[in-house]
Amino acid sequence: MALKITVIGTGYLGATHAAAMAELGFEVLGLDVVPEKIAMLTEGRVPMYEPGLEELLRRHTAGIEGATGRLRFTTSYEEAGEFGDIHFICVNTPQKHGEYACDMSYVNSAVESLAPHLRRPALVVGKSTVPVGSADLLAARLAELAPVGADAELAWNPEFLREGFAVQDTLHPDRIVVGVAGDRAEKLLREVYQTPIAEGSPFVVTDFPTAELVKVAANSFLATKISFINAMAEVCEAAGGDVVKLAEAIGYDERIGKKFLRAGIGFGGGCLPKDIRAFMARAGELGADQALTFLREVDSINMRRRGHMVELAREAVGGAFLGKRVAVLGATFKPDSDDVRDSPALNVAGQIQLQGAQVTVFDPKGMENARALFPTLAYAATAAEAAEGAHAVLHLTEWREFRELDPASLGEVVAERRILDGRNALDPDVWRDAGWTYRALGRPMA
């Protein structure tokens, strides 16, 4: 008999996972406690921008013409408990307000709400990023609350989605990690992921603590690499070096590699910042805080880049922002996303506005979310409109359309041709040839 799957939580992770499981051939029921979100998904619409996700959703959602009907949505935990053989928990684990630690309330609530409706053997699979040690506690609570007792098993299967590539990363993952306590859980998860396993995706079986550590360890390594090249940018500025050429040179070393060596205004989003902070907090609780003290400097370097970009912009417009117009190209924390959580671009825009400049922002996909978060900023419908009358243009999110801008045309609408490249993604020669003063983090003035 074919496995039936539920997905608890239908945000970015859950909606993607639910649609992908339907694509792999399973009957899927997505659950969320927000009725408006369920109504939107039932209509085949997603509450966020993610390339390819809405098309995938519409291909399988019941009630949509031409769809397979393998995917449905509900707000009922009772219905989910009766329906599913495997229940994936995909709820958010944000940073606690005023603390570094992770807020486990959504995960705990999902387990507490689902468990009383598990009346036959079932596997509950956590995908959320949680502090190490959480799975053992949740497994015990699950067995305690479920009518089926110990036959309600837990496994941990961390997600490794990259915003902008989430559909690809779910259907064709570069690795599948499962933390299990028994053979049955492993067997069921091999069945769930049989298609990507057959395609060559490595399937790594671990215990609970190791599975919980994999995501935060990976994100900590990535954050460290990004902050390293940004630290080198600071040194390059002091020494007159070029961080782009430095990154190219060290990137040829196979032990280092070229990826994530582009200096800029640093990382943001809903994962990296909060994950490394929660990791530090949990290490402290375990008495291993000294092992992760370097992550404090990683975080510090990252946040320092935002302030440095503001300083460069102030210097570019003559030493003071009052009475100056500044165009900001980019609002999301990365391209191919509408996610503005902890966005360096919006943070810089907000700081510059607070110091007296009139700031106008344009982003291809993140305008609605940016307005909700920073309603006092001005927003434009195009890059050219944002740049109209600007004394400086700041390139802060590396969308393709910004890399493809025509400097000559943009130069016709600005007050002064000054561009600050906060992502080191533009061609300095092209902009300078068009009469612009080009400045980038970690690079010589000319």
C-alpha positions in Angstrom: 0.0 0.0 0.0 1.4 3.4 -1.0 2.6 5.7 1.8 0.5 8.8 2.5 2.3 11.9 3.7 1.3 14.9 5.7 3.3 18.2 5.9 2.8 20.2 9.1 3.4 23.9 8.4 3.1 25.3 4.8 5.5 28.2 4.8 8.5 28.3 2.6 9.8 24.9 3.6 6.5 23.2 4.0 4.8 24.3 0.8 7.9 23.3 -1.2 8.2 19.9 0.5 4.5 19.2 0.1 4.5 20.0 -3.6 7.7 18.0 -4.1 6.4 14.9 -2.3 3.3 15.1 -4.7 5.7 15.4 -7.6 7.4 12.2 -6.4 4.1 10.4 -6.6 2.8 10.4 -3.0 -0.7 11.4 -1.8 0.0 14.5 0.3 -2.0 16.5 2.9 -0.6 19.9 3.9 -1.6 21.4 7.2 -1.4 24.9 8.6 -3.2 26.7 11.4 -3.6 29.9 9.3 -6.8 29.5 7.3 -5.8 32.3 4.9 -2.7 30.4 3.9 -4.6 27.2 3.3 -7.1 29.0 1.2 -4.4 30.5 -1.0 -2.6 27.1 -1.4 -5.8 25.4 -2.3 -6.2 27.8 -5.1 -2.7 26.9 -6.3 -1.1 30.1 -5.1 2.0 30.4 -2.9 2.4 33.0 -0.2 6.1 33.7 -1.2 8.2 34.0 -4.4 10.2 30.9 -5.2 11.0 30.0 -8.8 9.1 27.0 -10.1 7.1 26.4 -6.9 3.7 27.8 -7.9 3.9 25.8 -11.2 4.7 22.6 -9.2 1.9 23.3 -6.7 -0.7 23.8 -9.5 0.4 20.6 -11.2 -0.8 18.5 -8.2 -3.3 20.5 -6.1 -6.8 18.9 -6.0 -9.5 21.0 -7.6 -7.3 22.7 -10.2 -8.0 21.8 -13.7 -5.5 19.4 -15.2 -3.8 18.7 -11.8 -3.1 15.2 -10.5 -5.1 15.8 -7.4 -2.4 14.2 -5.2 -2.1 17.3 -3.0 -4.7 18.7 -0.6 -4.6 21.1 2.3 -6.4 21.3 5.7 -6.4 23.1 9.1 -7.4 19.9 10.9 -4.8 17.9 13.0 -7.4 15.2 13.4 -7.7 14.8 9.6 -3.9 14.8 9.3 -3.5 12.1 11.9 -6.0 9.8 10.3 -4.6 10.4 6.8 -0.8 10.1 7.1 1.7 7.3 7.5 4.5 9.8 7.6 4.2 13.3 9.1 6.9 15.9 8.2 7.2 18.8 10.6 8.2 21.9 8.6 7.3 24.8 11.0 9.5 27.8 11.7 12.1 28.0 14.5 12.9 31.7 14.7 15.3 33.5 17.0 13.8 34.3 20.4 13.1 37.9 21.0 16.0 39.5 22.9 18.0 36.3 22.9 20.3 34.2 20.7 18.4 31.0 21.4 16.0 29.3 19.1 12.2 29.5 19.7 10.9 26.0 19.8 7.3 26.9 20.4 6.0 26.1 16.9 7.7 22.7 16.8 6.5 21.8 20.3 3.0 22.9 19.4 3.0 20.8 16.2 4.0 17.6 18.1 1.5 18.3 20.9 -1.3 18.9 18.4 -0.6 16.0 16.2 0.3 13.2 18.7 -3.1 12.7 20.2 -4.5 11.8 16.7 -1.9 9.1 16.0 -4.0 5.9 16.6 -1.9 3.6 14.3 1.8 3.2 13.7 3.2 6.4 12.2 6.6 8.1 11.6 6.9 11.8 12.5 9.9 13.4 10.8 11.3 16.7 11.8 12.7 18.9 9.1 12.9 22.2 11.1 16.3 23.4 12.3 16.4 22.8 16.1 18.9 22.9 18.9 20.8 19.6 19.3 19.0 17.5 21.9 15.5 18.5 20.9 14.8 15.2 19.0 15.2 13.0 22.1 12.8 15.2 24.1 10.3 15.3 21.2 10.5 11.5 20.7 9.6 10.9 24.4 6.8 13.4 24.3 5.4 11.9 21.1 5.3 8.4 22.5 3.7 9.7 25.7 0.9 11.6 24.0 0.1 9.3 21.0 -2.6 6.7 21.6 -0.4 4.2 19.6 2.4 4.8 22.1 5.9 3.8 21.0 4.7 3.0 17.6 4.6 6.7 16.9 8.3 7.0 16.1 10.4 10.1 15.5 13.1 10.8 12.9 15.1 13.9 12.0 15.6 14.8 8.4 17.2 18.4 8.2 16.4 20.6 5.2 19.2 22.1 3.1 17.1 24.4 0.8 18.6 27.4 -0.9 16.1 30.2 -1.5 15.8 30.5 -5.3 16.6 26.8 -5.8 14.3 25.2 -3.3 12.3 23.0 -5.8 15.5 21.7 -7.3 17.1 21.1 -3.9 14.0 19.1 -2.7 13.6 17.0 -5.8 17.4 16.5 -6.5 19.1 17.0 -3.2 22.9 17.0 -2.9 22.5 14.8 0.2 19.7 13.3 2.3 20.5 13.1 6.1 18.2 11.1 8.4 18.6 10.7 12.1 16.8 7.6 13.2 16.4 5.4 16.3 15.5 2.2 14.5 15.4 0.3 11.3 11.7 0.9 10.5 12.2 4.7 10.3 15.2 4.3 8.0 13.3 1.9 5.8 10.3 4.3 5.5 12.5 7.3 4.7 14.4 5.3 2.0 11.0 4.6 0.5 10.1 8.3 0.6 13.3 9.3 -1.1 13.7 6.3 -3.4 13.7 8.5 -6.5 16.5 10.9 -5.6 18.5 8.0 -4.1 18.2 6.2 -7.4 19.4 9.3 -9.1 22.6 9.3 -7.0 21.7 11.5 -4.0 23.8 10.2 -1.0 21.7 8.9 1.9 23.4 9.5 5.2 22.0 7.7 8.3 22.9 9.1 11.7 21.7 9.3 15.3 19.5 12.2 16.4 22.2 14.6 17.7 24.3 14.3 14.5 21.3 14.9 12.3 20.4 18.0 14.3 23.9 19.3 14.1 24.4 18.9 10.3 22.3 22.0 9.3 23.8 24.4 11.8 27.3 23.1 11.2 26.9 23.6 7.4 25.4 27.1 7.9 28.2 28.0 10.3 30.9 26.9 7.9 29.2 28.9 5.1 28.8 32.0 7.3 32.5 31.7 8.3 33.6 31.6 4.6 31.5 34.6 3.8 32.8 36.6 6.8 36.4 35.5 6.0 36.4 37.1 2.6 34.7 40.2 4.0 37.4 40.5 6.6 39.9 40.2 3.7 38.0 43.1 2.1 38.7 45.2 5.1 42.4 44.4 4.9 42.4 45.1 1.2 40.9 48.5 1.7 43.6 49.3 4.3 46.4 48.0 2.2 45.3 49.1 -1.2 44.6 45.6 -2.5 41.8 44.2 -4.6 39.6 41.6 -2.8 38.0 40.4 -6.1 41.5 39.4 -7.4 42.4 38.0 -4.0 39.3 35.8 -4.0 40.0 34.6 -7.5 43.5 33.6 -6.6 42.7 31.7 -3.4 39.6 30.2 -5.1 41.7 28.1 -7.4 43.0 26.2 -4.4 40.8 23.1 -4.3 40.9 23.0 -0.5 39.2 26.4 -0.5 37.1 26.6 -3.7 35.5 29.6 -5.4 32.0 29.5 -4.1 30.9 32.2 -1.5 34.1 34.2 -1.8 32.4 37.3 -3.1 33.0 40.2 -0.7 30.1 42.5 -0.1 27.6 43.7 2.6 27.3 40.3 4.1 24.7 37.6 4.6 21.1 37.9 5.9 17.8 36.0 5.5 15.9 33.8 7.8 18.5 31.1 8.3 22.2 31.9 8.5 22.1 34.7 11.1 19.6 33.1 13.5 21.1 29.6 13.0 24.6 30.5 14.0 23.3 32.5 17.0 21.1 29.6 18.1 24.1 27.3 17.7 26.2 29.5 20.0 23.5 29.6 22.5 23.0 25.8 22.5 26.8 25.2 22.8 26.8 27.4 25.9 24.0 25.4 27.4 26.0 22.2 26.8 29.2 23.7 28.3 30.9 23.8 24.9 30.7 27.5 24.3 34.4 27.9 23.8 34.2 25.7 20.7 32.1 28.3 19.0 33.5 31.6 20.2 34.8 32.2 16.6 31.2 32.5 15.5 30.7 35.7 17.5 33.4 37.3 15.3 31.8 35.8 12.2 28.6 37.5 13.2 30.4 40.7 14.1 32.2 41.0 10.8 28.9 40.4 9.0 27.1 43.1 10.8 30.0 45.5 10.4 29.8 45.4 6.6 26.4 47.0 6.7 27.7 50.0 8.7 30.7 50.3 6.4 28.5 50.5 3.4 26.6 53.4 5.0 30.0 55.1 5.7 31.1 54.7 2.1 27.8 56.1 0.8 28.0 59.1 3.1 31.6 59.8 2.0 30.5 59.4 -1.7 27.8 62.2 -1.3 30.1 64.6 0.3 30.1 63.7 4.0 26.5 64.2 5.0 23.2 62.7 3.8 20.9 65.6 4.6 19.3 66.9 1.4 20.7 64.0 -0.7 18.8 61.5 -2.7 20.0 57.9 -2.6 18.7 55.0 -4.9 18.9 51.5 -3.5 18.8 48.7 -5.9 17.7 45.6 -4.0 15.6 44.9 -0.9 15.7 41.1 -0.6 18.6 39.4 1.2 19.5 37.5 -2.0 18.3 37.4 -5.6 15.5 35.0 -6.8 13.6 35.5 -3.6 11.1 37.9 -2.0 12.5 37.3 1.5 13.5 40.5 3.2 14.1 39.0 6.7 17.4 40.4 8.1 18.1 41.8 4.7 21.5 43.7 4.6 20.1 45.8 1.7 17.1 47.1 3.6 19.2 47.6 6.8 21.6 49.8 4.9 18.7 51.7 3.2 17.0 52.2 6.6 20.2 53.5 8.2 20.9 56.0 5.4 17.3 57.3 5.7 17.6 57.8 9.4 20.7 59.9 8.7 18.7 62.3 6.6 18.8 61.1 3.0 15.7 60.6 0.8 16.0 56.9 0.0 14.1 55.2 -2.9 14.2 51.4 -3.2 13.5 49.1 -6.1 13.5 45.3 -6.1 12.1 42.9 -8.7 10.3 40.7 -6.3 10.6 42.0 -2.7 8.7 45.3 -2.8 5.5 44.2 -1.0 7.5 42.6 1.9 9.9 45.5 2.0 7.0 48.0 2.3 5.5 46.0 5.2 8.8 46.0 7.0 10.1 49.5 6.2 7.0 51.6 5.3 8.8 54.9 5.7 11.2 54.2 2.8 10.2 55.4 -0.7 9.6 52.7 -3.4 9.8 52.9 -7.2 8.4 50.7 -9.9 11.7 50.4 -11.8 15.4 50.8 -11.3 15.4 53.9 -13.5 12.6 55.5 -11.4 14.4 54.7 -8.2 17.6 56.4 -9.6 15.8 59.6 -10.7 17.6 62.6 -9.3 19.9 60.4 -7.1 23.2 61.6 -5.9 24.3 58.0 -5.4 23.1 54.6 -6.5 23.7 51.6 -4.3 23.7 48.1 -5.7 22.8 45.9 -2.7 21.2 42.7 -4.1 22.7 41.0 -7.0 19.7 40.5 -9.2 20.5 39.7 -12.8 18.6 42.6 -14.1 20.8 45.0 -12.1 23.9 43.4 -13.6 22.4 44.0 -17.0 21.5 47.6 -16.5 22.8 50.1 -19.1 25.0 52.6 -17.2 24.6 55.2 -20.0 20.8 55.1 -19.9 20.7 55.2 -16.1 23.2 58.0 -16.1 20.6 60.2 -17.9 18.2 60.2 -14.9 20.6 60.6 -11.9 21.8 63.9 -10.4 25.3 62.6 -10.2 26.9 59.4 -11.6 28.0 57.6 -8.5 27.5 53.9 -8.0 28.5 51.9 -4.9 28.5 48.2 -5.6 27.7 46.4 -2.4 27.9 43.0 -3.9 31.0 43.3 -6.2 28.8 42.0 -9.0 29.0 44.8 -11.5 31.7 45.4 -14.1 33.7 48.5 -12.9 35.2 49.2 -16.4 31.7 49.3 -18.0 30.4 51.8 -15.5 33.5 53.9 -15.4 33.5 54.1 -19.2 30.0 55.5 -19.0 31.2 58.3 -16.8 30.3 56.9 -13.4 32.4 57.0 -10.3 32.5 53.3 -9.2 33.2 52.2 -5.7 33.0 48.7 -4.2 33.9 47.1 -0.9 37.5 45.9 -0.8 38.6 47.3 -4.1 40.8 50.2 -5.2 39.0 53.5 -6.2 40.3 53.1 -9.8 
